[in-house]
Amino acid sequence: MISEAQRDQLIAAATAVRANAYAPYSNYKVGAALLTADGRIFTGVNVENASYGLTVCAERNAIGKMVAEGVGEITAVAVVTENGGSPCGACRQVLVEFGADVPVWLCDLAGKIHTTTLYSLIPNHFGPDHLT
């Protein structure tokens, strides 16, 4: 169970890192923060590119940092955007690989928080068991 203090710390981390997003084309800045079982927080921001298809989302940047540090499971996710937007389909698929039934907080800059789970965002997802 994630405490309210942990939730608030995760949201604060996503909010703070959002300022570093590189979004010169859309101006849609996203900050993401992942909590791991050992209490570490990994953050990421969206990084746009003039060749739009090469843009990397905040959630996948955070996953990359986490995996690079040898961690393979998340226990909670916070995403902060100006309007409380939800992760794209690709990010949902990547996130659920590392923790399906974990809380997700989708937050806007006004402080509104929508609580859901990764599984709710992508039910019946494709997973490793489908490859056997």
N, CA, C and O atoms as a printed pandas DataFrame, in Angstrom:
     atom_number atom_name residue_name chain_id  residue_number  x_coord  y_coord  z_coord
0              1         N          MET        A               1    0.840   -1.182    0.000
1              2        CA          MET        A               1    0.000    0.000    0.000
2              3         C          MET        A               1    0.891    1.254    0.000
3              4         O          MET        A               1    1.853    1.352    0.761
4              5         N          ILE        A               2    0.554    2.172   -0.845
5              6        CA          ILE        A               2    1.313    3.417   -0.955
6              7         C          ILE        A               2    0.709    4.439    0.005
7              8         O          ILE        A               2   -0.501    4.666   -0.007
8              9         N          SER        A               3    1.535    5.042    0.821
9             10        CA          SER        A               3    1.040    6.034    1.771
10            11         C          SER        A               3    0.729    7.349    1.062
11            12         O          SER        A               3    1.184    7.592   -0.055
12            13         N          GLU        A               4   -0.042    8.176    1.722
13            14        CA          GLU        A               4   -0.357    9.495    1.170
14            15         C          GLU        A               4    0.915   10.332    1.019
15            16         O          GLU        A               4    1.054   11.096    0.064
16            17         N          ALA        A               5    1.834   10.183    1.961
17            18        CA          ALA        A               5    3.103   10.917    1.879
18            19         C          ALA        A               5    3.917   10.469    0.667
19            20         O          ALA        A               5    4.518   11.296   -0.018
20            21         N          GLN        A               6    3.938    9.159    0.400
21            22        CA          GLN        A               6    4.647    8.659   -0.781
22            23         C          GLN        A               6    3.985    9.167   -2.060
23            24         O          GLN        A               6    4.665    9.566   -3.006
24            25         N          ARG        A               7    2.659    9.148   -2.077
25            26        CA          ARG        A               7    1.928    9.666   -3.240
26            27         C          ARG        A               7    2.290   11.116   -3.480
27            28         O          ARG        A               7    2.606   11.507   -4.604
28            29         N          ASP        A               8    2.245   11.911   -2.429
29            30        CA          ASP        A               8    2.550   13.337   -2.562
30            31         C          ASP        A               8    3.987   13.568   -3.016
31            32         O          ASP        A               8    4.251   14.470   -3.811
32            33         N          GLN        A               9    4.912   12.763   -2.516
33            34        CA          GLN        A               9    6.321   12.876   -2.917
34            35         C          GLN        A               9    6.486   12.519   -4.393
35            36         O          GLN        A               9    7.252   13.165   -5.108
36            37         N          LEU        A              10    5.776   11.502   -4.843
37            38        CA          LEU        A              10    5.851   11.078   -6.241
38            39         C          LEU        A              10    5.282   12.149   -7.165
39            40         O          LEU        A              10    5.864   12.453   -8.206
40            41         N          ILE        A              11    4.145   12.717   -6.782
41            42        CA          ILE        A              11    3.531   13.784   -7.581
42            43         C          ILE        A              11    4.436   15.012   -7.605
43            44         O          ILE        A              11    4.585   15.656   -8.643
44            45         N          ALA        A              12    5.040   15.334   -6.464
45            46        CA          ALA        A              12    5.953   16.485   -6.412
46            47         C          ALA        A              12    7.157   16.267   -7.324
47            48         O          ALA        A              12    7.617   17.201   -7.980
48            49         N          ALA        A              13    7.663   15.045   -7.366
49            50        CA          ALA        A              13    8.807   14.747   -8.237
50            51         C          ALA        A              13    8.425   14.897   -9.705
51            52         O          ALA        A              13    9.189   15.454  -10.493
52            53         N          ALA        A              14    7.246   14.403  -10.075
53            54        CA          ALA        A              14    6.783   14.532  -11.466
54            55         C          ALA        A              14    6.536   15.989  -11.826
55            56         O          ALA        A              14    6.831   16.418  -12.942
56            57         N          THR        A              15    6.000   16.741  -10.889
57            58        CA          THR        A              15    5.736   18.164  -11.122
58            59         C          THR        A              15    7.045   18.923  -11.319
59            60         O          THR        A              15    7.166   19.738  -12.234
60            61         N          ALA        A              16    8.018   18.651  -10.461
61            62        CA          ALA        A              16    9.299   19.364  -10.536
62            63         C          ALA        A              16   10.049   19.052  -11.824
63            64         O          ALA        A              16   10.574   19.958  -12.470
64            65         N          VAL        A              17   10.103   17.782  -12.201
65            66        CA          VAL        A              17   10.876   17.402  -13.385
66            67         C          VAL        A              17   10.203   17.886  -14.666
67            68         O          VAL        A              17   10.878   18.076  -15.678
68            69         N          ARG        A              18    8.901   18.085  -14.640
69            70        CA          ARG        A              18    8.158   18.549  -15.820
70            71         C          ARG        A              18    8.776   19.815  -16.406
71            72         O          ARG        A              18    8.738   20.018  -17.620
72            73         N          ALA        A              19    9.336   20.654  -15.567
73            74        CA          ALA        A              19    9.953   21.906  -16.030
74            75         C          ALA        A              19   11.100   21.650  -17.005
75            76         O          ALA        A              19   11.452   22.532  -17.789
76            77         N          ASN        A              20   11.685   20.454  -16.964
77            78        CA          ASN        A              20   12.812   20.117  -17.835
78            79         C          ASN        A              20   12.390   19.517  -19.171
79            80         O          ASN        A              20   13.241   19.216  -20.007
80            81         N          ALA        A              21   11.104   19.342  -19.380
81            82        CA          ALA        A              21   10.637   18.743  -20.633
82            83         C          ALA        A              21   11.102   19.570  -21.830
83            84         O          ALA        A              21   11.170   20.798  -21.772
84            85         N          TYR        A              22   11.418   18.870  -22.904
85            86        CA          TYR        A              22   11.822   19.528  -24.146
86            87         C          TYR        A              22   10.650   19.395  -25.112
87            88         O          TYR        A              22   10.502   18.376  -25.786
88            89         N          ALA        A              23    9.821   20.429  -25.172
89            90        CA          ALA        A              23    8.597   20.391  -25.973
90            91         C          ALA        A              23    8.440   21.660  -26.804
91            92         O          ALA        A              23    7.437   22.360  -26.668
92            93         N          PRO        A              24    9.425   21.974  -27.675
93            94        CA          PRO        A              24    9.357   23.223  -28.435
94            95         C          PRO        A              24    8.294   23.227  -29.535
95            96         O          PRO        A              24    7.946   24.292  -30.044
96            97         N          TYR        A              25    7.776   22.064  -29.907
97            98        CA          TYR        A              25    6.823   21.992  -31.010
98            99         C          TYR        A              25    5.378   22.010  -30.520
99           100         O          TYR        A              25    4.548   22.740  -31.060
100          101         N          SER        A              26    5.077   21.219  -29.511
101          102        CA          SER        A              26    3.705   21.163  -28.995
102          103         C          SER        A              26    3.509   22.053  -27.776
103          104         O          SER        A              26    2.385   22.455  -27.474
104          105         N          ASN        A              27    4.588   22.362  -27.079
105          106        CA          ASN        A              27    4.544   23.058  -25.795
106          107         C          ASN        A              27    3.720   22.282  -24.763
107          108         O          ASN        A              27    3.220   22.858  -23.797
108          109         N          TYR        A              28    3.586   20.978  -24.976
109          110        CA          TYR        A              28    2.850   20.100  -24.058
110          111         C          TYR        A              28    3.874   19.361  -23.210
111          112         O          TYR        A              28    4.388   18.314  -23.605
112          113         N          LYS        A              29    4.160   19.917  -22.046
113          114        CA          LYS        A              29    5.193   19.365  -21.174
114          115         C          LYS        A              29    4.605   18.300  -20.257
115          116         O          LYS        A              29    3.524   18.461  -19.690
116          117         N          VAL        A              30    5.347   17.214  -20.131
117          118        CA          VAL        A              30    4.916   16.092  -19.300
118          119         C          VAL        A              30    6.054   15.705  -18.365
119          120         O          VAL        A              30    7.210   15.602  -18.776
120          121         N          GLY        A              31    5.704   15.494  -17.107
121          122        CA          GLY        A              31    6.638   14.953  -16.126
122          123         C          GLY        A              31    6.076   13.653  -15.589
123          124         O          GLY        A              31    4.884   13.565  -15.296
124          125         N          ALA        A              32    6.917   12.652  -15.457
125          126        CA          ALA        A              32    6.488   11.361  -14.922
126          127         C          ALA        A              32    7.433   10.945  -13.810
127          128         O          ALA        A              32    8.625   11.253  -13.838
128          129         N          ALA        A              33    6.882   10.241  -12.831
129          130        CA          ALA        A              33    7.690    9.707  -11.740
130          131         C          ALA        A              33    7.204    8.303  -11.411
131          132         O          ALA        A              33    6.002    8.050  -11.324
132          133         N          LEU        A              34    8.149    7.405  -11.231
133          134        CA          LEU        A              34    7.858    6.010  -10.910
134          135         C          LEU        A              34    8.415    5.700   -9.531
135          136         O          LEU        A              34    9.556    6.045   -9.222
136          137         N          LEU        A              35    7.614    5.051   -8.708
137          138        CA          LEU        A              35    8.060    4.601   -7.390
138          139         C          LEU        A              35    8.368    3.112   -7.482
139          140         O          LEU        A              35    7.602    2.350   -8.072
140          141         N          THR        A              36    9.486    2.701   -6.900
141          142        CA          THR        A              36    9.863    1.289   -6.905
142          143         C          THR        A              36    9.724    0.715   -5.500
143          144         O          THR        A              36    9.590    1.452   -4.523
144          145         N          ALA        A              37    9.756   -0.609   -5.414
145          146        CA          ALA        A              37    9.543   -1.277   -4.131
146          147         C          ALA        A              37   10.564   -0.871   -3.080
147          148         O          ALA        A              37   10.264   -0.888   -1.886
148          149         N          ASP        A              38   11.767   -0.507   -3.509
149          150        CA          ASP        A              38   12.795   -0.102   -2.546
150          151         C          ASP        A              38   12.712    1.378   -2.184
151          152         O          ASP        A              38   13.592    1.904   -1.501
152          153         N          GLY        A              39   11.647    2.054   -2.643
153          154        CA          GLY        A              39   11.416    3.447   -2.277
154          155         C          GLY        A              39   12.068    4.474   -3.174
155          156         O          GLY        A              39   11.929    5.676   -2.945
156          157         N          ARG        A              40   12.781    4.017   -4.198
157          158        CA          ARG        A              40   13.410    4.974   -5.110
158          159         C          ARG        A              40   12.384    5.548   -6.076
159          160         O          ARG        A              40   11.380    4.913   -6.401
160          161         N          ILE        A              41   12.662    6.758   -6.522
161          162        CA          ILE        A              41   11.813    7.432   -7.503
162          163         C          ILE        A              41   12.651    7.701   -8.745
163          164         O          ILE        A              41   13.749    8.253   -8.669
164          165         N          PHE        A              42   12.111    7.302   -9.880
165          166        CA          PHE        A              42   12.740    7.565  -11.172
166          167         C          PHE        A              42   11.837    8.501  -11.954
167          168         O          PHE        A              42   10.637    8.258  -12.082
168          169         N          THR        A              43   12.417    9.568  -12.473
169          170        CA          THR        A              43   11.632   10.569  -13.187
170          171         C          THR        A              43   11.995   10.601  -14.661
171          172         O          THR        A              43   13.049   10.123  -15.080
172          173         N          GLY        A              44   11.089   11.178  -15.430
173          174        CA          GLY        A              44   11.336   11.359  -16.853
174          175         C          GLY        A              44   10.493   12.490  -17.395
175          176         O          GLY        A              44    9.484   12.872  -16.802
176          177         N          VAL        A              45   10.914   13.022  -18.522
177          178        CA          VAL        A              45   10.176   14.084  -19.211
178          179         C          VAL        A              45   10.044   13.712  -20.682
179          180         O          VAL        A              45   10.797   12.886  -21.199
180          181         N          ASN        A              46    9.078   14.333  -21.345
181          182        CA          ASN        A              46    8.975   14.127  -22.784
182          183         C          ASN        A              46   10.071   14.922  -23.485
183          184         O          ASN        A              46   10.421   16.030  -23.081
184          185         N          VAL        A              47   10.598   14.323  -24.546
185          186        CA          VAL        A              47   11.643   14.949  -25.352
186          187         C          VAL        A              47   11.173   14.896  -26.802
187          188         O          VAL        A              47   11.203   13.844  -27.441
188          189         N          GLU        A              48   10.738   16.049  -27.308
189          190        CA          GLU        A              48   10.232   16.116  -28.674
190          191         C          GLU        A              48   11.380   16.212  -29.668
191          192         O          GLU        A              48   12.519   16.516  -29.313
192          193         N          ASN        A              49   11.044   15.943  -30.920
193          194        CA          ASN        A              49   12.014   16.013  -32.002
194          195         C          ASN        A              49   11.317   16.577  -33.224
195          196         O          ASN        A              49   10.122   16.355  -33.420
196          197         N          ALA        A              50   12.056   17.306  -34.048
197          198        CA          ALA        A              50   11.475   17.868  -35.270
198          199         C          ALA        A              50   10.901   16.770  -36.159
199          200         O          ALA        A              50    9.940   17.007  -36.892
200          201         N          SER        A              51   11.473   15.589  -36.102
201          202        CA          SER        A              51   10.897   14.413  -36.756
202          203         C          SER        A              51    9.974   13.780  -35.720
203          204         O          SER        A              51   10.398   12.929  -34.938
204          205         N          TYR        A              52    8.711   14.198  -35.720
205          206        CA          TYR        A              52    7.781   13.913  -34.624
206          207         C          TYR        A              52    7.777   12.465  -34.144
207          208         O          TYR        A              52    7.642   12.216  -32.946
208          209         N          GLY        A              53    7.922   11.525  -35.040
209          210        CA          GLY        A              53    7.894   10.118  -34.651
210          211         C          GLY        A              53    9.028    9.709  -33.728
211          212         O          GLY        A              53    8.969    8.650  -33.104
212          213         N          LEU        A              54   10.049   10.529  -33.634
213          214        CA          LEU        A              54   11.187   10.228  -32.767
214          215         C          LEU        A              54   11.026   10.785  -31.357
215          216         O          LEU        A              54   11.901   10.597  -30.512
216          217         N          THR        A              55    9.926   11.463  -31.103
217          218        CA          THR        A              55    9.651   11.987  -29.768
218          219         C          THR        A              55    9.579   10.837  -28.768
219          220         O          THR        A              55    9.036    9.775  -29.073
220          221         N          VAL        A              56   10.126   11.052  -27.579
221          222        CA          VAL        A              56   10.071   10.056  -26.512
222          223         C          VAL        A              56    9.246   10.634  -25.372
223          224         O          VAL        A              56    9.470   11.761  -24.930
224          225         N          CYS        A              57    8.296    9.848  -24.911
225          226        CA          CYS        A              57    7.397   10.297  -23.843
226          227         C          CYS        A              57    8.077   10.247  -22.476
227          228         O          CYS        A              57    9.060    9.533  -22.279
228          229         N          ALA        A              58    7.538   11.013  -21.547
229          230        CA          ALA        A              58    8.084   11.090  -20.193
230          231         C          ALA        A              58    8.069    9.738  -19.489
231          232         O          ALA        A              58    9.030    9.366  -18.816
232          233         N          GLU        A              59    6.978    9.016  -19.651
233          234        CA          GLU        A              59    6.837    7.742  -18.955
234          235         C          GLU        A              59    7.897    6.745  -19.413
235          236         O          GLU        A              59    8.480    6.036  -18.593
236          237         N          ARG        A              60    8.148    6.689  -20.722
237          238        CA          ARG        A              60    9.153    5.754  -21.234
238          239         C          ARG        A              60   10.569    6.210  -20.890
239          240         O          ARG        A              60   11.456    5.375  -20.711
240          241         N          ASN        A              61   10.791    7.507  -20.794
241          242        CA          ASN        A              61   12.099    7.982  -20.325
242          243         C          ASN        A              61   12.348    7.543  -18.886
243          244         O          ASN        A              61   13.454    7.124  -18.546
244          245         N          ALA        A              62   11.327    7.638  -18.044
245          246        CA          ALA        A              62   11.464    7.215  -16.649
246          247         C          ALA        A              62   11.710    5.710  -16.556
247          248         O          ALA        A              62   12.537    5.264  -15.761
248          249         N          ILE        A              63   10.997    4.930  -17.361
249          250        CA          ILE        A              63   11.206    3.475  -17.383
250          251         C          ILE        A              63   12.646    3.166  -17.797
251          252         O          ILE        A              63   13.295    2.308  -17.199
252          253         N          GLY        A              64   13.139    3.859  -18.811
253          254        CA          GLY        A              64   14.513    3.639  -19.261
254          255         C          GLY        A              64   15.529    3.897  -18.165
255          256         O          GLY        A              64   16.478    3.130  -17.999
256          257         N          LYS        A              65   15.334    4.978  -17.412
257          258        CA          LYS        A              65   16.242    5.276  -16.295
258          259         C          LYS        A              65   16.183    4.178  -15.247
259          260         O          LYS        A              65   17.210    3.741  -14.728
260          261         N          MET        A              66   14.965    3.737  -14.940
261          262        CA          MET        A              66   14.780    2.713  -13.925
262          263         C          MET        A              66   15.478    1.414  -14.336
263          264         O          MET        A              66   16.224    0.831  -13.549
264          265         N          VAL        A              67   15.238    0.972  -15.549
265          266        CA          VAL        A              67   15.837   -0.272  -16.033
266          267         C          VAL        A              67   17.357   -0.147  -16.104
267          268         O          VAL        A              67   18.071   -1.098  -15.783
268          269         N          ALA        A              68   17.857    1.008  -16.520
269          270        CA          ALA        A              68   19.307    1.223  -16.587
270          271         C          ALA        A              68   19.966    1.109  -15.217
271          272         O          ALA        A              68   21.149    0.785  -15.117
272          273         N          GLU        A              69   19.196    1.375  -14.162
273          274        CA          GLU        A              69   19.715    1.264  -12.795
274          275         C          GLU        A              69   19.489   -0.127  -12.204
275          276         O          GLU        A              69   19.783   -0.361  -11.032
276          277         N          GLY        A              70   18.963   -1.053  -13.022
277          278        CA          GLY        A              70   18.812   -2.432  -12.569
278          279         C          GLY        A              70   17.523   -2.745  -11.847
279          280         O          GLY        A              70   17.411   -3.795  -11.214
280          281         N          VAL        A              71   16.555   -1.868  -11.927
281          282        CA          VAL        A              71   15.271   -2.085  -11.263
282          283         C          VAL        A              71   14.264   -2.570  -12.299
283          284         O          VAL        A              71   14.244   -2.079  -13.428
284          285         N          GLY        A              72   13.430   -3.533  -11.917
285          286        CA          GLY        A              72   12.514   -4.107  -12.883
286          287         C          GLY        A              72   11.056   -4.102  -12.498
287          288         O          GLY        A              72   10.247   -4.756  -13.157
288          289         N          GLU        A              73   10.690   -3.377  -11.444
289          290        CA          GLU        A              73    9.289   -3.368  -11.032
290          291         C          GLU        A              73    8.921   -2.004  -10.459
291          292         O          GLU        A              73    9.687   -1.402   -9.707
292          293         N          ILE        A              74    7.730   -1.529  -10.829
293          294        CA          ILE        A              74    7.228   -0.279  -10.265
294          295         C          ILE        A              74    6.073   -0.576   -9.316
295          296         O          ILE        A              74    5.363   -1.571   -9.464
296          297         N          THR        A              75    5.900    0.313   -8.335
297          298        CA          THR        A              75    4.801    0.154   -7.388
298          299         C          THR        A              75    3.792    1.292   -7.480
299          300         O          THR        A              75    2.703    1.191   -6.915
300          301         N          ALA        A              76    4.132    2.372   -8.182
301          302        CA          ALA        A              76    3.201    3.487   -8.380
302          303         C          ALA        A              76    3.749    4.405   -9.460
303          304         O          ALA        A              76    4.949    4.436   -9.733
304          305         N          VAL        A              77    2.826    5.158  -10.072
305          306        CA          VAL        A              77    3.169    6.068  -11.166
306          307         C          VAL        A              77    2.448    7.391  -10.954
307          308         O          VAL        A              77    1.281    7.411  -10.563
308          309         N          ALA        A              78    3.142    8.493  -11.213
309          310        CA          ALA        A              78    2.508    9.816  -11.250
310          311         C          ALA        A              78    2.880   10.479  -12.566
311          312         O          ALA        A              78    4.034   10.448  -12.992
312          313         N          VAL        A              79    1.883   11.077  -13.200
313          314        CA          VAL        A              79    2.089   11.807  -14.447
314          315         C          VAL        A              79    1.477   13.188  -14.273
315          316         O          VAL        A              79    0.324   13.315  -13.862
316          317         N          VAL        A              80    2.250   14.221  -14.587
317          318        CA          VAL        A              80    1.773   15.596  -14.443
318          319         C          VAL        A              80    1.838   16.299  -15.791
319          320         O          VAL        A              80    2.880   16.340  -16.445
320          321         N          THR        A              81    0.693   16.851  -16.187
321          322        CA          THR        A              81    0.592   17.669  -17.391
322          323         C          THR        A              81   -0.193   18.922  -17.031
323          324         O          THR        A              81   -0.743   19.031  -15.934
324          325         N          GLU        A              82   -0.239   19.848  -17.948
325          326        CA          GLU        A              82   -1.004   21.067  -17.679
326          327         C          GLU        A              82   -2.470   20.757  -17.413
327          328         O          GLU        A              82   -3.096   21.377  -16.553
328          329         N          ASN        A              83   -3.019   19.787  -18.159
329          330        CA          ASN        A              83   -4.454   19.519  -18.075
330          331         C          ASN        A              83   -4.807   18.139  -17.534
331          332         O          ASN        A              83   -5.963   17.727  -17.626
332          333         N          GLY        A              84   -3.848   17.419  -16.976
333          334        CA          GLY        A              84   -4.145   16.113  -16.389
334          335         C          GLY        A              84   -4.253   14.988  -17.395
335          336         O          GLY        A              84   -4.929   13.992  -17.134
336          337         N          GLY        A              85   -3.605   15.122  -18.534
337          338        CA          GLY        A              85   -3.677   14.115  -19.589
338          339         C          GLY        A              85   -3.162   12.750  -19.151
339          340         O          GLY        A              85   -2.390   12.621  -18.202
340          341         N          SER        A              86   -3.616   11.753  -19.872
341          342        CA          SER        A              86   -3.294   10.362  -19.585
342          343         C          SER        A              86   -2.154    9.872  -20.488
343          344         O          SER        A              86   -1.958   10.418  -21.574
344          345         N          PRO        A              87   -1.403    8.856  -20.059
345          346        CA          PRO        A              87   -0.342    8.323  -20.913
346          347         C          PRO        A              87   -0.883    7.814  -22.248
347          348         O          PRO        A              87   -2.016    7.339  -22.329
348          349         N          CYS        A              88   -0.069    7.916  -23.284
349          350        CA          CYS        A              88   -0.452    7.392  -24.597
350          351         C          CYS        A              88   -0.487    5.866  -24.541
351          352         O          CYS        A              88   -0.036    5.263  -23.567
352          353         N          GLY        A              89   -1.015    5.259  -25.570
353          354        CA          GLY        A              89   -1.118    3.804  -25.613
354          355         C          GLY        A              89    0.219    3.098  -25.518
355          356         O          GLY        A              89    0.339    2.088  -24.825
356          357         N          ALA        A              90    1.228    3.618  -26.207
357          358        CA          ALA        A              90    2.556    3.000  -26.157
358          359         C          ALA        A              90    3.112    3.031  -24.733
359          360         O          ALA        A              90    3.684    2.045  -24.268
360          361         N          CYS        A              91    2.946    4.148  -24.050
361          362        CA          CYS        A              91    3.437    4.244  -22.670
362          363         C          CYS        A              91    2.666    3.311  -21.746
363          364         O          CYS        A              91    3.248    2.698  -20.851
364          365         N          ARG        A              92    1.377    3.203  -21.958
365          366        CA          ARG        A              92    0.586    2.278  -21.140
366          367         C          ARG        A              92    1.116    0.859  -21.281
367          368         O          ARG        A              92    1.283    0.146  -20.291
368          369         N          GLN        A              93    1.379    0.453  -22.524
369          370        CA          GLN        A              93    1.883   -0.899  -22.776
370          371         C          GLN        A              93    3.246   -1.110  -22.120
371          372         O          GLN        A              93    3.488   -2.161  -21.527
372          373         N          VAL        A              94    4.127   -0.138  -22.218
373          374        CA          VAL        A              94    5.456   -0.272  -21.616
374          375         C          VAL        A              94    5.355   -0.271  -20.093
375          376         O          VAL        A              94    6.000   -1.090  -19.438
376          377         N          LEU        A              95    4.569    0.620  -19.522
377          378        CA          LEU        A              95    4.429    0.687  -18.066
378          379         C          LEU        A              95    3.879   -0.606  -17.476
379          380         O          LEU        A              95    4.385   -1.092  -16.464
380          381         N          VAL        A              96    2.846   -1.164  -18.102
381          382        CA          VAL        A              96    2.186   -2.342  -17.538
382          383         C          VAL        A              96    3.112   -3.556  -17.522
383          384         O          VAL        A              96    2.881   -4.499  -16.765
384          385         N          GLU        A              97    4.143   -3.541  -18.338
385          386        CA          GLU        A              97    5.149   -4.609  -18.328
386          387         C          GLU        A              97    5.862   -4.673  -16.973
387          388         O          GLU        A              97    6.369   -5.725  -16.584
388          389         N          PHE        A              98    5.898   -3.550  -16.261
389          390        CA          PHE        A              98    6.661   -3.452  -15.017
390          391         C          PHE        A              98    5.787   -3.361  -13.770
391          392         O          PHE        A              98    6.301   -3.124  -12.677
392          393         N          GLY        A              99    4.472   -3.545  -13.916
393          394        CA          GLY        A              99    3.577   -3.521  -12.768
394          395         C          GLY        A              99    2.149   -3.228  -13.177
395          396         O          GLY        A              99    1.801   -2.071  -13.409
396          397         N          ALA        A             100    1.312   -4.255  -13.269
397          398        CA          ALA        A             100   -0.037   -4.075  -13.814
398          399         C          ALA        A             100   -1.019   -3.460  -12.823
399          400         O          ALA        A             100   -1.763   -2.543  -13.169
400          401         N          ASP        A             101   -1.022   -3.958  -11.608
401          402        CA          ASP        A             101   -2.048   -3.525  -10.656
402          403         C          ASP        A             101   -1.470   -2.515   -9.670
403          404         O          ASP        A             101   -1.515   -2.716   -8.457
404          405         N          VAL        A             102   -0.929   -1.430  -10.211
405          406        CA          VAL        A             102   -0.339   -0.397   -9.363
406          407         C          VAL        A             102   -1.089    0.914   -9.556
407          408         O          VAL        A             102   -1.629    1.165  -10.633
408          409         N          PRO        A             103   -1.126    1.751   -8.525
409          410        CA          PRO        A             103   -1.837    3.022   -8.658
410          411         C          PRO        A             103   -1.141    3.979   -9.618
411          412         O          PRO        A             103    0.085    4.022   -9.720
412          413         N          VAL        A             104   -1.971    4.740  -10.314
413          414        CA          VAL        A             104   -1.499    5.787  -11.221
414          415         C          VAL        A             104   -2.234    7.058  -10.854
415          416         O          VAL        A             104   -3.458    7.061  -10.730
416          417         N          TRP        A             105   -1.484    8.144  -10.679
417          418        CA          TRP        A             105   -2.087    9.443  -10.398
418          419         C          TRP        A             105   -1.837   10.351  -11.583
419          420         O          TRP        A             105   -0.693   10.653  -11.922
420          421         N          LEU        A             106   -2.916   10.782  -12.206
421          422        CA          LEU        A             106   -2.862   11.702  -13.340
422          423         C          LEU        A             106   -3.209   13.071  -12.799
423          424         O          LEU        A             106   -4.311   13.277  -12.290
424          425         N          CYS        A             107   -2.287   14.004  -12.901
425          426        CA          CYS        A             107   -2.413   15.283  -12.212
426          427         C          CYS        A             107   -2.314   16.451  -13.178
427          428         O          CYS        A             107   -1.607   16.392  -14.184
428          429         N          ASP        A             108   -3.041   17.516  -12.849
429          430        CA          ASP        A             108   -2.894   18.752  -13.621
430          431         C          ASP        A             108   -2.190   19.796  -12.764
431          432         O          ASP        A             108   -1.917   19.565  -11.586
432          433         N          LEU        A             109   -1.903   20.925  -13.356
433          434        CA          LEU        A             109   -1.156   21.960  -12.636
434          435         C          LEU        A             109   -1.983   22.686  -11.592
435          436         O          LEU        A             109   -1.434   23.390  -10.744
436          437         N          ALA        A             110   -3.304   22.523  -11.645
437          438        CA          ALA        A             110   -4.171   23.156  -10.651
438          439         C          ALA        A             110   -4.306   22.308   -9.391
439          440         O          ALA        A             110   -4.950   22.726   -8.430
440          441         N          GLY        A             111   -3.699   21.115   -9.390
441          442        CA          GLY        A             111   -3.753   20.259   -8.214
442          443         C          GLY        A             111   -4.800   19.167   -8.269
443          444         O          GLY        A             111   -4.945   18.409   -7.310
444          445         N          LYS        A             112   -5.534   19.067   -9.366
445          446        CA          LYS        A             112   -6.526   17.998   -9.500
446          447         C          LYS        A             112   -5.795   16.680   -9.728
447          448         O          LYS        A             112   -4.859   16.606  -10.524
448          449         N          ILE        A             113   -6.235   15.641   -9.018
449          450        CA          ILE        A             113   -5.612   14.326   -9.105
450          451         C          ILE        A             113   -6.676   13.298   -9.466
451          452         O          ILE        A             113   -7.683   13.162   -8.772
452          453         N          HIS        A             114   -6.443   12.578  -10.556
453          454        CA          HIS        A             114   -7.307   11.458  -10.936
454          455         C          HIS        A             114   -6.556   10.180  -10.602
455          456         O          HIS        A             114   -5.422    9.991  -11.044
456          457         N          THR        A             115   -7.175    9.304   -9.828
457          458        CA          THR        A             115   -6.546    8.056   -9.418
458          459         C          THR        A             115   -7.101    6.900  -10.233
459          460         O          THR        A             115   -8.314    6.757  -10.385
460          461         N          THR        A             116   -6.205    6.083  -10.753
461          462        CA          THR        A             116   -6.587    4.887  -11.500
462          463         C          THR        A             116   -5.496    3.844  -11.282
463          464         O          THR        A             116   -4.664    4.003  -10.389
464          465         N          THR        A             117   -5.487    2.789  -12.077
465          466        CA          THR        A             117   -4.421    1.787  -12.033
466          467         C          THR        A             117   -3.921    1.554  -13.452
467          468         O          THR        A             117   -4.601    1.884  -14.424
468          469         N          LEU        A             118   -2.735    0.985  -13.557
469          470        CA          LEU        A             118   -2.222    0.672  -14.891
470          471         C          LEU        A             118   -3.139   -0.310  -15.598
471          472         O          LEU        A             118   -3.417   -0.157  -16.787
472          473         N          TYR        A             119   -3.611   -1.322  -14.872
473          474        CA          TYR        A             119   -4.490   -2.297  -15.514
474          475         C          TYR        A             119   -5.766   -1.636  -16.020
475          476         O          TYR        A             119   -6.269   -2.005  -17.082
476          477         N          SER        A             120   -6.291   -0.679  -15.291
477          478        CA          SER        A             120   -7.495    0.033  -15.753
478          479         C          SER        A             120   -7.217    0.834  -17.019
479          480         O          SER        A             120   -8.103    1.001  -17.857
480          481         N          LEU        A             121   -5.994    1.327  -17.158
481          482        CA          LEU        A             121   -5.636    2.098  -18.345
482          483         C          LEU        A             121   -5.437    1.221  -19.576
483          484         O          LEU        A             121   -5.617    1.678  -20.705
484          485         N          ILE        A             122   -5.064   -0.042  -19.357
485          486        CA          ILE        A             122   -4.844   -0.944  -20.495
486          487         C          ILE        A             122   -5.230   -2.371  -20.096
487          488         O          ILE        A             122   -4.365   -3.227  -19.913
488          489         N          PRO        A             123   -6.538   -2.618  -19.964
489          490        CA          PRO        A             123   -6.997   -3.957  -19.582
490          491         C          PRO        A             123   -6.707   -4.966  -20.700
491          492         O          PRO        A             123   -6.626   -4.615  -21.877
492          493         N          ASN        A             124   -6.557   -6.206  -20.298
493          494        CA          ASN        A             124   -6.315   -7.288  -21.262
494          495         C          ASN        A             124   -5.124   -6.997  -22.170
495          496         O          ASN        A             124   -5.137   -7.321  -23.357
496          497         N          HIS        A             125   -4.110   -6.388  -21.599
497          498        CA          HIS        A             125   -2.919   -6.001  -22.348
498          499         C          HIS        A             125   -2.129   -7.215  -22.836
499          500         O          HIS        A             125   -2.254   -8.317  -22.304
500          501         N          PHE        A             126   -1.331   -6.984  -23.840
501          502        CA          PHE        A             126   -0.392   -7.981  -24.341
502          503         C          PHE        A             126    0.759   -8.061  -23.360
503          504         O          PHE        A             126    1.274   -7.033  -22.920
504          505         N          GLY        A             127    1.169   -9.270  -23.014
505          506        CA          GLY        A             127    2.253   -9.420  -22.062
506          507         C          GLY        A             127    3.151  -10.591  -22.384
507          508         O          GLY        A             127    2.934  -11.289  -23.375
508          509         N          PRO        A             128    4.160  -10.815  -21.556
509          510        CA          PRO        A             128    5.127  -11.879  -21.797
510          511         C          PRO        A             128    4.483  -13.258  -21.937
511          512         O          PRO        A             128    4.975  -14.097  -22.693
512          513         N          ASP        A             129    3.389  -13.498  -21.214
513          514        CA          ASP        A             129    2.729  -14.801  -21.289
514          515         C          ASP        A             129    2.145  -15.082  -22.675
515          516         O          ASP        A             129    1.890  -16.238  -23.011
516          517         N          HIS        A             130    1.934  -14.047  -23.476
517          518        CA          HIS        A             130    1.425  -14.241  -24.831
518          519         C          HIS        A             130    2.510  -14.730  -25.792
519          520         O          HIS        A             130    2.206  -15.147  -26.909
520          521         N          LEU        A             131    3.741  -14.681  -25.373
521          522        CA          LEU        A             131    4.860  -15.074  -26.233
522          523         C          LEU        A             131    5.224  -16.550  -26.102
523          524         O          LEU        A             131    6.083  -17.041  -26.834
524          525         N          THR        A             132    4.582  -17.258  -25.183
525          526        CA          THR        A             132    4.916  -18.679  -24.988
526          527         C          THR        A             132    4.007  -19.582  -25.770
527          528         O          THR        A             132    4.153  -20.803  -25.716
